[in-house]
Amino acid sequence: MLFKQQALLRQKLFVLGSLAIGSLLYLVARVGSLDRLQPLCPIDGRFGPRSQDEIPLRALQFKRGLLHEFRKGNATKEQIRLHNLVQQLPKAIIIGVRKGGTRALLEMLNLHPAVVKASQEIHFFDNDENYAKGIEWYRKKMPFSYPHQITIEKSPAYFITEEVPERIYKMNSSIKLLIIVREPTTRAISDYTQVLEGKERKNKTYYKFEKLAIDPNTCEVNTKYKAVRTSIYTKHLERWLKYFPIEQFHIVDGDRLITEPLPELQLVEKFLNLPPRISQYNLYFNATRGFYCLRFNIVFNKCLAGSKGRIHPEVDSSVITKLRKFFHPFNQKFYQITGRTFNWP
């Protein structure tokens, strides 16, 4: 009887031991399979070890919500201090050109968690009254940001205003400067279209584009017309090069930013020494609008204002040909100076 009880006990212990070993082997196999399912290049390690001063991506994304309150003036000084937020001068400026895509570029760069944009055009350097208020006034117009983020503002009038290069140089001689350009004739017509729309809203009449762009006395291109002058990119850039080396400029293809934005944004990330964070996930094409819209996360999307992408009026083909012939030598020089070639006629 005793022998049978001992045999039965040994059998139960064997079964329990087998189950324990089996469970242990299952857990080892499970952990191994989970390890294999982990991405080969985790997000946190893609750009090397994080320095102690670097701000985590989640913190930067969380800050977007805080900034909304700060812009509305709802934040106290204590809240700002606790979140270590500051208003700092821009480390990069989109200086132009008008109707080249400056707003689209600024909004798209704001997808990057290390970039903070000024929502409004400040017009500090091109407006004598604003400039007289001093650099501290300008700084206080900047958005709140973490110390290690890049603040960017855009004012397209900077590019064509004579006093601006020297004024920006005095503020920061090593600042990075972004210029976004479109095919010059298309840009001039877009410029005209915006002014025309403003006149129509006020029930005012306006000249046709052909009458403004062509001198009626000489039948040649009217270089006194501002929309034409702005499109002579090389003339304005030469003024900037008296103060800044070409290496501090980055030329963005405004036409390509409309049709294929990601490669252009990746070039800007590289120019600004930012880790590549903007991806195709952040950009989706809106067929109704005919433009790419922005996706910050699964709940927050944004499209540009409805005024973007205005339909241009029909322009006499002979005038377009004349303008393109006029701009051609200036375009060639622009290519040589910047080292970037565009497929402009």
HELIX and SHEET records of a PDB file:
HELIX    1   1 LEU A    2  LEU A   37  1                                  36    
HELIX    2   2 ILE A   43  GLY A   45  5                                   3    
HELIX    3   3 LEU A   57  ARG A   71  1                                  15    
HELIX    4   4 LYS A   77  LEU A   82  1                                   6    
HELIX    5   5 THR A  102  LEU A  109  1                                   8    
HELIX    6   6 ASP A  128  TYR A  131  1                                   4    
HELIX    7   7 ILE A  135  LYS A  140  1                                   6    
HELIX    8   8 PRO A  156  ILE A  160  5                                   5    
HELIX    9   9 VAL A  164  MET A  171  1                                   8    
HELIX   10  10 PRO A  184  ARG A  201  1                                  18    
HELIX   11  11 PHE A  209  ALA A  213  1                                   5    
HELIX   12  12 LYS A  226  THR A  230  1                                   5    
HELIX   13  13 TYR A  233  TRP A  240  1                                   8    
HELIX   14  14 ILE A  246  GLN A  248  5                                   3    
HELIX   15  15 GLY A  254  THR A  259  1                                   6    
HELIX   16  16 PRO A  261  PHE A  271  1                                  11    
HELIX   17  17 GLN A  280  ASN A  282  5                                   3    
HELIX   18  18 SER A  317  THR A  338  1                                  22    
SHEET    1   A 2 VAL A  86  GLN A  87  0                                        
SHEET    2   A 2 PHE A 144  SER A 145 -1                                        
SHEET    1   B 5 VAL A 115  LYS A 117  0                                        
SHEET    2   B 5 ILE A 150  LYS A 154  1                                        
SHEET    3   B 5 ALA A  92  GLY A  96  1                                        
SHEET    4   B 5 LYS A 176  VAL A 181  1                                        
SHEET    5   B 5 PHE A 249  ASP A 253  1                                        
SHEET    1   C 3 LEU A 283  ASN A 286  0                                        
SHEET    2   C 3 PHE A 291  ARG A 295 -1                                        
SHEET    3   C 3 ASN A 301  LYS A 302 -1                                        
END                                                                             
